[in-house]
């Protein structure tokens, strides 16, 4: 557990402790401190991803097998083998240079981390809260296992930049590129309208009842949506109970919090704050299908990745009435999510990331 402990605690300690004029802080401004702390966190995470043993990640061994298959395949076989052709080509290109699967792990780690880390450094208003939230999202553990979707999610943050700039064609091209790594990336298409919607507090009179109906009728809605998806993607899903209610309750509470405490006027002045909150709300809607099938969680990865950015933005727009509550809630959330991570990973061991092993260890 110690690699994960260092990954989390070192950036948090660095953010709050300074001896003299540390080289980590280029200025005394809080924003600069947060940027450097996030760079430290993502640098350490990238190192753990690149140096991990192949036993880390429930899908890693399967990716190793796929790499061997592509190494022995012709270019025509490689291109025709999967709809996610970008990942196939990546494997084939690497296999021409080396038969060492570790290069695939290293390259996918860089591709999966670069864009998301750049966005976190750019948009986070609270490094510690962002880190605490991120480690408890499924995106964190998924990076150690889902090579293809990790890249697709990272490309989602590239697409997000075009969403902000209202550049529809480049946005669609990046989404298509992400789908060539993982077909579930079609979920990114919802990002464009979601970001530009102004879902303010009065909208809740409509949104909350719709959310309630969605939860009540989640089974027939899920069956209908997956039936449509099966015509265009490889995904087919039969309803089965997963018991995944914990994250639904948690994200629901975070969504309620994000509508209670902010000054809506301040939110309107910050398009990113409004957009991120919309992504959080959409993530809650998607999570309502998670108790029916793990496919729903996979589709939700693209929007869960924005939750660690949404909460600090919302807290930054807190109204005077809720200022003390927001400040207290921030410390409670940091403590809770860090504690939850250290408690849940050893007990649940999601995607087989615990215990961590370096590639040189004998396992």
C-alpha positions in Angstrom: 0.0 0.0 0.0 2.9 2.3 0.5 3.3 3.4 -3.1 -0.3 4.6 -3.1 0.2 6.2 0.3 3.2 8.2 -1.0 1.3 9.1 -4.1 -1.5 10.7 -2.1 0.2 12.0 1.0 3.3 13.6 -0.5 1.4 16.1 -2.7 -1.0 16.9 0.2 1.9 17.5 2.6 3.8 19.6 0.0 0.7 21.7 -0.5 0.6 22.6 3.2 4.2 22.6 4.2 6.9 24.9 2.9 10.5 25.3 4.1 11.9 28.6 2.9 11.5 29.4 -0.8 10.9 25.9 -2.2 11.6 25.4 -5.9 8.2 23.9 -6.2 6.6 27.3 -5.8 7.5 29.7 -8.5 5.4 32.4 -6.9 3.5 32.8 -3.6 0.2 32.6 -5.3 -2.1 29.8 -4.3 -2.9 28.9 -7.9 0.8 28.3 -8.7 1.1 26.1 -5.7 -1.8 24.0 -6.7 -0.5 23.7 -10.3 2.8 22.4 -9.0 1.3 20.1 -6.5 -0.9 18.6 -9.3 2.1 18.2 -11.5 3.8 16.3 -8.7 0.8 14.1 -8.2 0.4 13.2 -11.9 4.2 12.7 -12.3 4.2 10.2 -9.5 1.1 8.5 -10.8 2.6 8.3 -14.3 5.7 6.6 -12.7 3.5 4.1 -10.9 1.7 3.3 -14.1 4.9 2.8 -16.1 6.7 0.8 -13.5 3.9 -1.5 -12.5 4.2 -5.3 -12.7 2.0 -7.1 -15.3 -0.1 -8.6 -12.4 -1.4 -5.1 -11.6 -4.7 -4.5 -13.4 -7.3 -7.2 -14.0 -7.0 -6.7 -17.8 -3.3 -6.3 -18.1 -2.5 -9.9 -18.8 -5.2 -10.0 -21.5 -3.6 -6.9 -23.1 -0.3 -8.7 -23.1 -1.9 -11.6 -25.0 -3.4 -9.2 -27.5 0.0 -7.6 -28.0 1.5 -11.0 -28.9 -1.3 -11.7 -31.3 -0.8 -8.4 -33.2 3.0 -9.1 -33.3 2.3 -12.2 -35.2 -0.4 -10.8 -37.4 -0.1 -9.1 -40.9 -1.1 -5.5 -41.3 -4.3 -6.6 -43.0 -5.2 -8.9 -40.1 -4.3 -6.2 -37.7 -6.6 -3.7 -39.3 -9.5 -6.1 -39.7 -9.2 -7.7 -36.3 -11.0 -4.9 -34.3 -13.2 -1.9 -34.7 -10.9 -0.1 -32.3 -8.3 0.2 -35.0 -6.1 2.9 -33.4 -5.2 0.6 -30.5 -4.5 -2.3 -33.0 -2.2 -0.1 -35.0 -0.4 1.1 -31.9 0.3 -2.5 -30.9 1.5 -3.4 -34.3 3.8 -0.5 -34.5 5.4 -1.2 -31.2 5.7 -4.9 -32.0 7.9 -3.9 -35.0 10.3 -2.3 -32.7 10.3 -4.6 -29.6 8.7 -7.7 -28.2 8.7 -6.2 -24.8 5.1 -5.6 -23.6 6.3 -3.1 -21.1 6.6 -0.5 -23.9 2.9 -0.8 -24.5 2.3 -0.2 -20.8 4.6 2.8 -20.8 3.2 4.4 -24.0 -0.5 3.8 -22.9 0.4 5.4 -19.5 1.7 8.5 -21.2 -1.2 8.7 -23.6 -3.8 8.1 -20.8 -2.3 10.6 -18.4 -1.1 13.5 -20.5 -4.3 15.3 -21.6 -6.2 14.7 -18.3 -3.3 15.8 -16.2 -2.9 19.0 -18.3 -6.6 19.8 -17.8 -6.4 19.1 -14.1 -3.4 21.5 -13.7 -5.2 24.1 -15.8 -8.7 24.0 -14.4 -8.5 22.8 -10.8 -9.1 25.5 -8.1 -8.1 23.2 -5.2 -5.3 20.7 -5.7 -5.9 18.7 -2.5 -9.6 18.4 -3.0 -9.1 17.4 -6.6 -6.7 14.7 -5.7 -8.9 13.4 -2.9 -11.9 13.2 -5.3 -9.9 11.7 -8.2 -8.5 8.8 -6.2 -12.0 7.6 -5.2 -13.4 7.8 -8.8 -13.3 4.6 -10.8 -11.1 6.5 -13.3 -8.1 6.2 -11.0 -8.1 2.4 -10.7 -9.2 2.0 -14.3 -5.9 3.6 -15.4 -4.1 0.6 -14.0 -6.1 -1.8 -16.0 -8.0 -0.4 -19.0 -5.4 0.7 -21.5 -7.7 1.5 -24.4 -10.4 3.3 -22.4 -7.7 5.2 -20.5 -6.5 6.7 -23.7 -10.1 7.4 -24.9 -10.9 9.3 -21.7 -7.7 11.3 -22.0 -8.7 12.2 -25.6 -12.0 13.3 -24.1 -10.2 16.2 -22.4 -8.7 17.1 -25.8 -12.2 17.2 -27.1 -13.3 19.3 -24.2 -11.0 22.1 -25.3 -12.8 22.3 -28.6 -16.1 22.3 -26.7 -15.0 25.4 -24.8 -14.0 27.1 -28.0 -17.3 26.0 -29.8 -15.3 24.3 -32.5 -17.7 21.5 -33.5 -15.8 19.9 -36.4 -12.4 19.4 -34.5 -14.5 18.2 -31.5 -16.2 15.5 -33.6 -12.8 14.5 -35.1 -11.3 14.0 -31.7 -14.3 12.0 -30.5 -14.0 9.8 -33.5 -10.3 9.3 -32.8 -11.2 8.3 -29.2 -13.7 5.8 -30.5 -10.9 4.2 -32.5 -9.3 3.4 -29.1 -12.6 2.5 -27.3 -16.0 2.5 -28.9 -17.6 3.6 -25.7 -16.1 7.1 -26.4 -19.3 7.9 -28.4 -20.5 9.1 -25.0 -18.3 12.1 -25.4 -20.8 13.4 -28.0 -23.1 14.6 -25.2 -20.3 16.8 -23.9 -20.9 19.5 -26.4 -24.5 20.4 -25.6 -24.1 19.6 -21.9 -21.3 22.2 -21.4 -23.2 25.0 -23.1 -26.5 24.4 -21.2 -27.3 26.8 -18.4 -28.8 24.4 -15.9 -29.3 26.8 -12.9 -31.2 26.2 -9.6 -34.7 26.9 -11.0 -34.1 24.0 -13.5 -34.2 21.6 -10.6 -38.0 21.8 -10.6 -37.8 19.9 -13.9 -34.6 18.0 -13.4 -35.3 16.4 -10.1 -38.7 14.8 -11.1 -37.1 13.6 -14.3 -34.2 12.0 -12.3 -36.7 10.3 -10.1 -38.6 8.9 -13.0 -35.3 7.7 -14.6 -34.4 5.8 -11.5 -37.8 4.2 -11.1 -37.9 3.1 -14.8 -34.1 2.6 -15.1 -34.5 -1.1 -16.2 -36.8 -0.5 -19.3 -34.9 2.6 -20.3 -31.6 0.8 -20.0 -32.9 -2.1 -22.1 -34.1 0.3 -24.8 -30.9 2.2 -24.9 -28.6 -0.9 -25.0 -30.8 -2.3 -27.8 -30.1 0.9 -29.8 -26.4 0.8 -28.9 -26.0 -2.8 -30.1 -26.9 -1.7 -33.7 -23.9 0.7 -33.8 -21.4 -0.7 -31.3 -20.2 -4.0 -30.0 -22.0 -3.6 -26.7 -24.8 -5.8 -25.7 -26.0 -6.0 -22.1 -28.5 -8.1 -20.2 -29.8 -6.6 -17.0 -28.2 -8.1 -13.9 -28.1 -6.8 -10.4 -24.7 -5.3 -9.5 -25.6 -3.7 -6.2 -23.8 -0.5 -7.2 -25.7 2.0 -5.2 -22.9 3.5 -3.1 -21.5 5.7 -5.8 -25.0 6.7 -7.0 -25.8 8.0 -3.5 -22.5 9.7 -3.2 -22.7 11.5 -6.6 -26.3 12.4 -5.9 -25.2 14.1 -2.6 -22.4 15.9 -4.4 -24.9 17.1 -7.1 -27.3 18.4 -4.4 -24.4 20.1 -2.7 -23.3 21.8 -6.0 -26.7 23.4 -6.4 -27.2 24.5 -2.8 -24.1 26.4 -1.9 -23.1 28.4 -5.0 -24.2 31.9 -6.0 -25.8 31.3 -9.3 -24.7 34.7 -10.6 -21.1 33.7 -10.0 -21.7 30.4 -11.7 -23.0 32.1 -14.8 -19.9 34.2 -15.0 -17.7 31.1 -15.0 -18.7 28.8 -18.0 -16.4 26.1 -16.8 -18.0 25.9 -13.4 -21.4 25.7 -15.0 -20.3 23.1 -17.5 -18.5 20.9 -15.0 -21.6 20.9 -12.8 -23.7 19.8 -15.8 -21.2 16.9 -16.3 -21.7 16.0 -12.6 -25.5 16.0 -13.0 -25.2 13.9 -16.2 -22.9 11.5 -14.3 -25.6 11.0 -11.7 -28.1 10.2 -14.4 -25.7 7.6 -16.0 -24.9 6.2 -12.6 -28.6 5.3 -12.1 -28.0 2.5 -14.6 -24.9 1.2 -12.8 -27.0 -1.1 -10.4 -28.2 -2.9 -13.6 -25.0 -3.5 -15.4 -21.2 -2.6 -15.2 -21.6 -1.2 -18.8 -23.2 1.9 -17.3 -20.1 2.6 -15.2 -17.9 2.2 -18.2 -20.0 4.8 -20.1 -19.9 7.1 -17.1 -16.0 7.2 -16.9 -15.9 10.1 -19.3 -18.0 12.3 -17.1 -16.8 11.1 -13.7 -13.4 12.3 -14.7 -14.7 15.9 -14.4 -16.1 15.6 -10.9 -12.8 16.4 -9.2 -12.8 19.6 -11.2 -16.5 20.4 -10.6 -16.5 20.5 -6.8 -13.6 22.9 -6.3 -15.2 25.2 -9.0 -18.6 25.1 -7.2 -17.0 25.8 -3.9 -15.1 28.7 -5.5 -18.5 30.2 -6.4 -20.0 29.8 -2.9 -22.6 32.4 -1.8 -22.0 34.4 1.4 -24.8 32.5 3.1 -23.0 29.1 2.7 -19.4 30.2 2.9 -18.6 28.6 6.3 -20.5 25.5 5.4 -18.6 25.2 2.2 -15.3 25.7 4.0 -16.1 23.0 6.5 -17.5 20.7 3.8 -14.2 21.0 1.9 -12.1 19.7 4.8 -14.7 16.9 5.6 -14.6 15.8 1.9 -10.8 15.7 1.8 -10.6 13.7 5.0 -13.4 11.3 4.0 -12.3 10.6 0.5 -8.7 9.9 1.5 -9.8 7.7 4.4 -12.3 5.9 2.0 -9.5 5.2 -0.5 -7.3 3.6 2.0 -10.2 1.6 3.4 -11.8 0.5 0.2 -8.8 -0.5 -2.0 -7.4 -3.3 0.3 -10.9 -4.6 1.1 -12.5 -4.4 -2.4 -9.3 -4.4 -4.5 -11.1 -3.0 -7.6 -9.5 -4.1 -10.8 -6.7 -5.9 -8.9 -4.5 -2.9 -8.2 -3.6 -4.0 -4.6 -1.0 -4.8 -3.5 1.1 -2.7 -5.8 4.1 -4.5 -7.4 7.0 -3.0 -9.4 7.9 -4.8 -12.6 11.3 -6.0 -11.1 9.6 -7.7 -8.2 9.2 -11.5 -8.0 5.5 -12.2 -7.8 
